[in-house]
């Protein structure tokens, strides 16, 4: 045998063996990780602890975001969410699991835990999406309780808004209208949930990106997952979360993918009317990335039993 070929074969086999073992290690890793948009500390901690106890990624995400859905102090999600211009609170949510199954609800009134309801749509109906009264009726058929989502505080703020009725979303305040969460479980499966009350004082019937699979949330368990937050109309125009995952499929890191997706939005806008959009992503190796248009976006990261707030990089 030609000595040069022999040496190459031995070297090649060695490298292949190392790479194979490395890939096997990544596939069999027991690392768990949970990330969620904004400073949603308690929600992310809940999900992380569930993952540590062996929960699957979807259940951890749904139960994690339920913490914020029950929090009346969070005016962008669930109970206490800011109403539309007529004073009615409507909620949107979606979920997606590692198998590619998904469920969504939009424009739902009187139901607090809409991410859980979206999961029920996925698991207990032949459909992917239910809207408005139909979604609410389905919730009651599954034992959900009706509750007035408009708290005294959010009602007062709405009445104050009515005095001028100026609709001008404020970056990182009214514009961070979502909690999106991505979970990686011990079986190396990724799932996610996204839930929102939408933009404060929106037009009656407005729906943003949050309940739209591929915009507010997208999972491909062979690659990774992504969630979006911010001005939903701009996310929908580029099918943002799907774009981030597809970029990761092409070999981009989660960070690179988020940056490219944000810059695509910027390229399509002059930013005369400034707004915020941010993406958060995780891949199968457990690597995380995030990026936003404007500064001020942060996310929670639970890994190795620690839950930390991470300040995201931004384009401006």
C-alpha positions as CSV (number, residue, x, y, z in Angstrom):
1,X,0.0,0.0,0.0
2,X,1.2,3.5,-0.7
3,X,2.6,4.8,2.6
4,X,1.1,8.2,2.0
5,X,-2.4,6.8,1.5
6,X,-1.9,4.5,4.5
7,X,-1.0,7.3,6.8
8,X,-4.0,9.4,5.4
9,X,-6.4,6.5,6.0
10,X,-5.2,6.0,9.6
11,X,-5.4,9.8,10.2
12,X,-8.8,10.0,8.6
13,X,-10.1,7.1,10.7
14,X,-8.8,8.7,13.8
15,X,-10.4,12.0,13.1
16,X,-13.7,10.3,12.1
17,X,-13.6,8.4,15.4
18,X,-13.1,11.6,17.4
19,X,-15.8,13.4,15.5
20,X,-18.2,10.4,15.9
21,X,-17.6,10.3,19.6
22,X,-18.1,14.1,19.9
23,X,-21.4,13.9,17.9
24,X,-22.5,11.0,20.0
25,X,-21.7,13.0,23.2
26,X,-23.8,15.9,21.9
27,X,-26.7,13.7,21.0
28,X,-26.6,11.9,24.4
29,X,-26.1,15.0,26.5
30,X,-28.3,15.3,29.6
31,X,-27.9,19.1,29.7
32,X,-31.2,21.0,30.1
33,X,-31.7,24.6,29.3
34,X,-34.6,27.1,29.3
35,X,-34.6,30.6,27.9
36,X,-37.4,33.2,27.9
37,X,-37.8,36.7,26.5
38,X,-37.5,39.6,28.9
39,X,-36.9,39.5,32.6
40,X,-39.4,36.8,33.3
41,X,-37.4,35.3,36.1
42,X,-40.0,33.2,37.9
43,X,-41.4,31.8,34.7
44,X,-38.0,30.7,33.4
45,X,-37.0,29.3,36.8
46,X,-40.2,27.2,36.9
47,X,-39.4,25.8,33.5
48,X,-35.8,25.1,34.4
49,X,-36.6,23.3,37.6
50,X,-39.2,21.1,35.8
51,X,-36.6,20.2,33.2
52,X,-34.2,19.3,36.0
53,X,-36.9,16.9,37.4
54,X,-37.2,15.2,34.0
55,X,-40.2,17.1,32.5
56,X,-40.4,17.1,28.8
57,X,-39.6,20.3,27.0
58,X,-43.2,21.2,26.0
59,X,-44.7,20.7,29.5
60,X,-41.9,22.8,31.0
61,X,-42.4,25.6,28.5
62,X,-46.2,25.7,29.0
63,X,-46.1,25.6,32.8
64,X,-43.3,28.2,32.8
65,X,-45.1,30.8,30.8
66,X,-48.2,30.1,32.9
67,X,-46.4,32.0,35.7
68,X,-46.5,35.2,33.7
69,X,-50.0,34.6,32.5
70,X,-51.1,34.6,36.1
71,X,-49.1,37.7,37.0
72,X,-51.4,40.7,37.1
73,X,-48.4,43.1,37.2
74,X,-47.3,42.0,33.7
75,X,-49.5,44.2,31.5
76,X,-48.4,42.4,28.3
77,X,-49.5,38.8,29.1
78,X,-52.5,37.1,30.5
79,X,-54.3,38.4,33.6
80,X,-53.9,42.2,33.7
81,X,-52.9,42.5,30.1
82,X,-53.6,45.8,28.5
83,X,-56.9,45.9,26.6
84,X,-57.7,46.9,23.1
85,X,-59.1,50.4,22.4
86,X,-62.6,49.3,23.5
87,X,-61.4,48.1,26.9
88,X,-61.5,44.4,26.1
89,X,-58.5,42.1,26.9
90,X,-57.8,39.5,24.2
91,X,-55.0,36.9,24.4
92,X,-53.0,35.0,21.8
93,X,-50.7,32.0,22.2
94,X,-49.1,29.1,20.4
95,X,-47.0,26.1,21.3
96,X,-44.9,23.7,19.2
97,X,-43.2,20.4,20.3
98,X,-40.2,18.5,19.1
99,X,-42.3,16.4,16.8
100,X,-43.4,19.4,14.8
101,X,-46.9,19.3,16.2
102,X,-48.4,22.7,17.1
103,X,-51.4,24.5,18.5
104,X,-52.6,28.1,18.5
105,X,-55.3,30.3,19.9
106,X,-56.0,33.9,19.1
107,X,-58.3,36.8,20.2
108,X,-59.4,34.8,23.3
109,X,-61.3,36.5,26.0
110,X,-61.9,35.5,29.7
111,X,-59.3,32.7,29.7
112,X,-56.0,33.2,31.6
113,X,-53.8,30.3,30.5
114,X,-54.0,30.4,26.8
115,X,-50.7,28.7,26.2
116,X,-52.1,25.7,28.0
117,X,-55.2,26.1,25.8
118,X,-53.1,26.1,22.7
119,X,-51.5,22.9,23.8
120,X,-55.0,21.4,24.2
121,X,-55.9,22.5,20.7
122,X,-52.8,20.6,19.5
123,X,-53.5,17.5,21.5
124,X,-57.3,17.3,21.7
125,X,-58.6,18.6,18.4
126,X,-57.9,17.8,14.7
127,X,-57.0,21.5,14.2
128,X,-54.0,23.7,14.7
129,X,-55.7,27.0,15.4
130,X,-58.9,28.2,17.1
131,X,-59.9,31.8,17.3
132,X,-62.2,34.1,19.3
133,X,-65.5,32.7,20.6
134,X,-64.7,29.2,19.2
135,X,-61.5,29.0,21.2
136,X,-63.3,30.3,24.3
137,X,-66.1,27.7,24.0
138,X,-63.5,24.9,23.5
139,X,-61.8,26.1,26.7
140,X,-65.0,25.8,28.7
141,X,-65.6,22.3,27.3
142,X,-62.2,21.3,28.7
143,X,-62.9,22.7,32.2
144,X,-61.3,26.2,32.0
145,X,-62.8,28.8,34.2
146,X,-64.0,32.2,32.9
147,X,-62.2,35.2,34.5
148,X,-62.3,38.9,33.8
149,X,-58.8,39.7,32.5
150,X,-59.1,43.5,33.0
151,X,-57.7,44.4,36.4
152,X,-58.4,47.6,38.3
153,X,-55.0,48.9,37.4
154,X,-55.2,48.1,33.7
155,X,-58.7,49.5,33.5
156,X,-57.5,52.8,35.0
157,X,-54.6,53.0,32.6
158,X,-56.9,52.4,29.7
159,X,-59.3,55.2,30.9
160,X,-56.3,57.5,31.2
161,X,-55.3,56.6,27.6
162,X,-58.8,57.4,26.4
163,X,-58.4,61.0,27.3
164,X,-56.0,61.5,24.3
165,X,-56.3,58.2,22.5
166,X,-52.8,58.5,21.1
167,X,-51.6,55.2,19.7
168,X,-47.8,55.3,19.8
169,X,-46.2,52.1,21.1
170,X,-43.2,52.8,23.3
171,X,-40.0,50.8,22.6
172,X,-39.4,48.1,25.3
173,X,-42.6,49.0,27.2
174,X,-45.8,48.5,25.2
175,X,-43.8,46.9,22.4
176,X,-42.5,43.9,24.5
177,X,-45.9,42.3,24.2
178,X,-44.8,38.6,24.5
179,X,-43.2,36.0,26.6
180,X,-41.6,33.4,24.4
181,X,-39.9,30.4,25.9
182,X,-37.7,27.7,24.5
183,X,-36.8,24.5,26.4
184,X,-34.2,21.8,25.8
185,X,-34.9,18.7,27.9
186,X,-32.8,15.7,29.0
187,X,-33.8,13.8,25.8
188,X,-32.3,16.6,23.8
189,X,-35.7,17.6,22.5
190,X,-36.7,21.2,22.0
191,X,-40.2,22.7,22.4
192,X,-41.5,26.2,22.9
193,X,-44.4,28.4,23.9
194,X,-45.4,32.0,23.1
195,X,-48.2,33.9,24.9
196,X,-49.3,37.6,24.8
197,X,-52.1,40.1,25.3
198,X,-50.8,42.0,22.2
199,X,-50.1,45.6,21.8
200,X,-51.7,47.9,24.3
201,X,-54.8,49.7,23.0
202,X,-54.7,47.8,19.7
203,X,-57.6,47.9,17.2
204,X,-60.4,45.5,18.1
205,X,-59.5,42.2,16.5
206,X,-55.8,42.9,16.0
207,X,-53.6,39.8,16.1
208,X,-49.8,40.0,15.9
209,X,-47.1,37.4,15.5
210,X,-47.5,35.6,18.8
211,X,-50.0,32.9,17.8
212,X,-48.7,32.4,14.3
213,X,-46.5,29.4,13.9
214,X,-43.3,30.5,12.0
215,X,-43.6,34.1,13.2
216,X,-43.9,34.2,17.0
217,X,-42.4,30.7,17.4
218,X,-40.9,27.9,15.3
219,X,-39.3,24.6,16.2
220,X,-37.4,22.1,14.1
221,X,-36.0,19.5,16.5
222,X,-33.3,18.5,14.0
223,X,-32.0,22.1,14.1
224,X,-33.3,24.2,16.9
225,X,-36.0,26.7,17.8
226,X,-36.7,30.4,17.9
227,X,-39.1,32.9,19.4
228,X,-39.8,36.6,18.5
229,X,-40.9,39.5,20.6
230,X,-41.7,43.1,19.7
231,X,-43.8,44.7,17.0
232,X,-45.6,41.7,15.6
233,X,-46.5,43.2,12.3
234,X,-42.8,43.4,11.4
235,X,-42.1,39.9,12.5
236,X,-44.9,38.5,10.4
237,X,-43.6,40.2,7.3
238,X,-40.4,38.1,7.3
239,X,-41.9,35.0,9.1
240,X,-39.2,35.7,11.6
241,X,-38.9,32.7,13.8
242,X,-38.9,30.3,10.9
243,X,-36.2,32.4,9.2
244,X,-34.0,32.1,12.3
245,X,-34.4,28.3,12.3
246,X,-33.7,28.0,8.6
247,X,-30.6,30.1,9.0
248,X,-29.4,27.7,11.7
249,X,-30.2,24.8,9.3
250,X,-27.8,26.4,6.8
251,X,-25.0,26.3,9.4
252,X,-25.4,29.6,11.2
253,X,-25.0,29.8,14.9
254,X,-28.1,30.9,17.0
255,X,-26.4,34.3,17.4
256,X,-25.6,34.7,13.7
257,X,-29.1,33.6,12.7
258,X,-30.8,36.2,15.1
259,X,-28.6,39.0,13.8
260,X,-29.3,38.2,10.2
261,X,-33.1,38.0,10.8
262,X,-33.1,41.4,12.6
263,X,-31.0,43.1,10.0
264,X,-33.4,41.9,7.3
265,X,-36.2,43.8,9.1
266,X,-34.0,46.8,9.3
267,X,-33.2,46.7,5.6
268,X,-36.9,46.8,4.9
269,X,-37.5,49.8,7.1
270,X,-36.2,53.3,7.4
271,X,-36.9,53.3,11.1
272,X,-38.6,56.6,10.8
273,X,-41.2,55.2,13.1
274,X,-38.9,53.4,15.5
275,X,-39.9,50.1,16.9
276,X,-38.4,47.1,18.7
277,X,-38.1,43.5,17.4
278,X,-36.0,40.8,19.1
279,X,-35.2,37.2,18.5
280,X,-34.1,34.5,20.8
281,X,-32.9,31.1,19.6
282,X,-31.4,27.8,20.7
283,X,-29.9,24.9,18.8
284,X,-29.6,21.2,19.4
285,X,-26.2,21.6,21.1
286,X,-27.8,23.9,23.6
287,X,-26.1,27.0,22.2
288,X,-28.2,30.2,22.6
289,X,-28.3,33.5,20.7
290,X,-30.3,36.7,20.7
291,X,-30.4,40.1,19.0
292,X,-32.7,43.1,18.8
293,X,-33.1,46.2,16.8
294,X,-33.0,48.7,19.7
295,X,-31.0,48.3,22.9
296,X,-32.9,47.2,26.1
297,X,-33.9,43.7,25.2
298,X,-32.9,41.0,27.7
299,X,-33.7,37.3,28.3
300,X,-33.6,34.8,31.1
301,X,-31.3,31.8,30.8
302,X,-31.5,28.7,33.0
303,X,-28.6,26.3,32.8
304,X,-26.7,24.3,35.4
305,X,-29.4,25.1,37.9
306,X,-28.6,28.9,37.6
307,X,-31.2,31.4,36.3
308,X,-29.6,34.6,35.0
309,X,-30.7,37.7,33.0
310,X,-28.7,38.2,29.9
311,X,-28.6,41.6,28.2
312,X,-28.9,41.1,24.4
313,X,-26.8,42.8,21.8
314,X,-28.6,45.2,19.4
315,X,-28.3,46.7,16.0
316,X,-28.4,50.3,17.3
